[in-house]
Amino acid sequence: MKQRNRFLKKYPYYDSSLPIEQRIDLLLMRLTLKEKFKLLSGRVFSWWKSSSIYRLKIPSLNMSDGPHGISFHSSFRLMTKFPCSKCLSASWNPHLASNVGAAIAEEAKAIGKQLLLAPGMNIDRTPLNGRTFEYFSEDPFLTKEFAVAYVKGVQSRGVGATIKHFIANNQETNRFTVNVQVDVRTLHEIYLRAFRDVVREADPLVVMGSYNKVNGIYACENKELLQETLFNLWGFKGFVVSDWYATKFLKRPEQAIQAGLSLEMPKAIVYTLKRLKKAFKEGLFSREELDAVVRRFLRVLFRVGLFDEKPRKSFRVKVNSPVHQELAQHVAEEGMVLLKNEGNFLPLNINHIKSVGIFGPFSSKKMGKFLYGGSAAVVPPFEISPKKGIINKVKEHVKIVKKPAEADCCLVFVGISHAKGGDCENFDRPGLSLPKQQNDLILEVVEQNPQTVVVLINGSPITMEPWLEKVPAVLEAWHPGMMGGNAIANVLFGVVNPSGKLPITFPKRLEDSPAHTSPRSYPGSDSVFYEEGIYVGYRHFDKKSIAPLFPFGFGLSYSKFSYKDLLLSSSEIAGSQELDVVVEVTNDSPVAGAEIVQLYVKDDEASIDRPVKELRGFKKVFLNPYETATVNMTLGSSDLEFFDAENFTWRTEPGSFTIFVGPSSRVLPLEGKFEFR
Ligand code: GLC
């Protein structure tokens, strides 16, 4: 006891019985100016740690990528490889995001990491973005629902989450320097909206500043975005870290400090001691401004338990536990989207099928390799390929044959790799088509055997015109993670009824996409112009009445569902009143399944241009055969608002609104109207 008292006398901020804000003060007052400067950048010779201060027993904050599991390059460990974020959001089941976040955080904690550099939550503006597989959706509401759940999951384990990349990092082409020119309404209504809601609803500990400029100023020194919006308008209490080397072109430390950048990773470039001392000496920034960014950083160190006298109950989880592997498989199963199923070709009946042919470069391709696809790469201890999964499933019941004509059914596994030009950081895709040899392979197989199913292994939209009409079934399996093969087999053979829906529009052709109207709008050069404004994704396809290949929110099932009896709790709401929306959904089939009921809202009398409809609610309901469920959703005024750039505020105009409810953004059988007063 005496020893503890002596220790706390010297280091009082280690006393976890004191409030955190008081502990921060106790530590801040002890830091010299030079030590504060040192805390502003990463630890020398370490990519994943902040600087430590031995004299005051300030440990390093130890961090790791990424959204799909603990990345090998930031841990040098083989860890559970979860499905990609597109697969996760295609489940439209945010509980899974919470579970995945918690599982990855447990694995982070098990290897002594306190900060996870995830989730990535940028909006899908162009389907060519190399990092589309790492992000949730083209829609801010769906993005927010998943990001909130993911952050809460991660932080429920005492590990910090990092929402990234703030902001408008929507392409990889010229990502380090591109200047995103975007109007204020679009910035708030589309690109900032999910980040705002996550800050308010999930209290993320860290925000990662992006590489790009926004309206002329680099994100990491953008005072309007950080200080004025993130801190002052939204009340963010954590700290801002730069993306790795995102400060490369920053010249003035005072600008980054006054904007609110607390930590420059992986090393000092703009926050070198020399630059900081000179700027401070010249009075370019004040001690108060410096303390403000250091305080934010220290707050997170305290919140993740780095100053706890006794280390927090570390989740004695074995990494790569069967529990985590089962979760990875379950997410893959729930995220798969059945895009086509002519004549109920699927599910395959293992008792009727005597032989199956397995073709395509993705039938046995290993996807979990070092930095493969960039910083989201996870290297698992093993990986169940689609072929392995099929063999695990059919065992000796079904013969695997090599010739398409000899098979009762052919399975062709094609997709997008994580190589440059594929689903890969730092590069965008050259186009939407699969590689020619893959399209040719599908045509060749289906020519020899019309009983052919195409299974897609990808994390971003693709076009399918050469072969789509010729095959009876197409299953979107995304990048399904280390258990993907088992998940695919379970869906193909009907052990699992597919329930995923597209979180992103699949266009018929690239030029139908909103970002692809001119070289200015994509990829741009020094600047890229978001000329489409708020009309991103389905908002654009609706506005221009363009038929997509497969619409946002689309997905088939082995069950059949019907909708009836839409009821609204009132014909009008005012102020903070909420509107209850009730609908009856029935499973009209003998097969248990899950339906994702979607709710879209239209402002019938807006004084400004608004989308035809916007997603404002969804519920995933699991229904037994012939079961009917009553689905309840709620709308509030914040679901009706738009960003009024002139007055720089969110606003809901009084007037009539229409509600649409149905199974996809293009199939909305039920409608209702109400007035907002
Ligand atoms: C990368 C990525 C970011 C990642 C970081 C560390 O460039 O943009 O998402 O967390 O650097 O690897």
Residues whose N, C-alpha, C, O or C-beta is under 5 A from the ligand:
A	BS01	GLC	D65 L117 D243 W244 S375
